[in-house]
Amino acid sequence: MAQMGFFIDVKKCIGCKTCTVACKDKNDLEVGRNFRRVYDFEEGTFPKPYTYHISIACNHCDEPGCVKGCPTMAMHKREEDGVVVVDESKCVGCRYCEWNCPYEGPQYDEAAGKMTKCDTCLDLREKGENPVCVDSCIMRAIEFGPIDELRAKYGNVNEIKGMPSASLTKPNIVIHY
């Protein structure tokens, strides 16, 4: 199994949220439900204040809290690529997965009464395309691929200030900052 993951270049991200909007549009998400979010951070003091932004979605963790917290096994990791997905036919909408994910990956669909989340745009990937967040990023700050390749290319940093500890779920994300 080639575990898939995301690379986020914090130095390139300008916080424009195009990735968030593209994801919402592709997945037809209503206001308040976001599979990908951009968090803005302000640090320092005059005369050296600075800001940075990080785009986060499901990190398809090695030890996903959402999977551990799901009583119906609706939330599970795919054997073929380690992507965490939800089987809507098994989901009872209890939201335990949401409470167990430190990254706010699972998102509740009020209308359906079920959990939803980033599936790395499986439909696009089946056609040989990238997840929509990757191709929509005007700064080319997001990449997607086998996590081993991303780590070999960019290193092993998987948390920065402002994020939950990577020791909680072992996220498959590489961050450059």
N, C-alpha and C positions, 0 to 999 in steps of 0.2 A: 504494500500500500504506500503510495506517495502522498504523504500528508500535505495538503495545500494550505496556503496562508497569504497574508497581505504584507506588503512593505509600505511604510509611510515615511516620507521624507519631510520631517517637520521644518527643515530649513527652506524647503521650496513652497510649502503650503502657505497661502496668503489668507486663508480663512474665508474664501469667497462662497463656500457652501454649494458650489456647483455639483459636487458629488452627491450631496444630500438631496438636492432638487432632482437630479437625474434619476436617483434611486426611487424617490417618491413618485415621479412620473411613470417610470417603467413598471413599478409595482402597484400603481393606482392607490397610493396610501392617502388616507384622509389626514386632516390637520391633527397633529399630536402624535401620530404613529410614524416613527422613523427607523428604518433598518440601519441607516448610516447617519451619524451626527458629527458635527464639528464643534469641538470645545475650544474656547478662547481663554488664554491665561495671560495675566499681566503681572510682571515681576519688576523688581528693582525700584529705585527711587531716583529722583532728579539728582544729578544730571545724566544718569544712565538707566532710565526705564526701558523696558522692552516687552514685547508681546510675542506669543507663539500660539499656534493652533495645531490641534491634532484631530484628524478624521478617524473615527472609530465606528466599527460595525461589530458583528459577531466575530470573535477571534478564533472560532473553531478549535477550541482548546484541547489539549491532550487529556485533561481531566475536567471536562465541562461540568460546572455546577448545575446547569440546567438539566443535563441528562441524569445526574445523580438525584436531583430533586423531583424528577417526573415520576408520579406514582403509576402511570399507565404505560410507560415506555414509549410514549408518542415522540418524545424528544430523543434522538439517537444520532450516533455518528455513522456515516456511510463507510462501509468496508473499503471501497475503491479509492477514496480520496480524503477520508477523515473529515469531510464537511459535516457539520451538525445541521440536521434538518428536523422538521416536525411532521409527523404523520397525522394529518388533520382528522382522519377517521378514528384515531385512538385518543385524540386530545379532548379532555372534558372541560377545559377552560379554567382549571383550578388556580392557575398562575403561580404554582410552586416553582416552576422553571425561572420565571421572572425574578422571584425573590432570591433565588440561589445563584443568579448570574451577577458578578460584580461589575460587568460592563454594560448592563442594561440591554443585552442582545435580544432576548425574546420580547416581542411587542404584542400586546393584547388587542385583538380585533373585536371591538364592542358589538358590531353588527352580527358577526358570525359566532361570537362567544367562544372563540378559539385563539390559541397562541399562533403567532406568525414570527418570521425572522428572516434575516439574510440567508440565502441559500447559495451565495456566490454566483447568482444568475445562471443556474444550471441550464436553463433553456438556451441562453446565449453560448455558454461553454460547449454545449452539444453541437453547436454550429461552428465551433472553432473560434469563437469570439471571446473577448475579455468581459468580466463583469462591467456593468454600465458605469460604475463609479471610477473605474480605471480609465476607460476611454473618454469620459466626460471631463476629467481633471485637466484644466487648462494649463496647470503648472507641471504636469506629469509627476506629481508627488505621490501617486499611488501605483503600485505594481501588484500583480497577483501571480502566483505560481507555486511550484513545489517549495515547501519551506526550507528544505535542505539547500536548495539552490539559492534562495534569497539570503539565507544565513551565510553561505559561502561568499556571496557577492557583497553583502552589506554588514555582516557582523551578527552578534547575538543579542543586541539590546532589545528587550521586549517590554520595558516599562520606563516611563519618565515621570518626573514630578507632576503630580495631579492625577495620576492613574492608580488604580488598585494594584497591590503587589502581585507580580507575576507568579509568585509562589502559590497563590490560591488555586489557580486552575491551569497553569502552564499554557498561556495563550500562544497561538501560532501567528505571531505578528513580529515583524522586525521594524525597528524605529531608528531613523537617522536624525540626529539633532545636533 
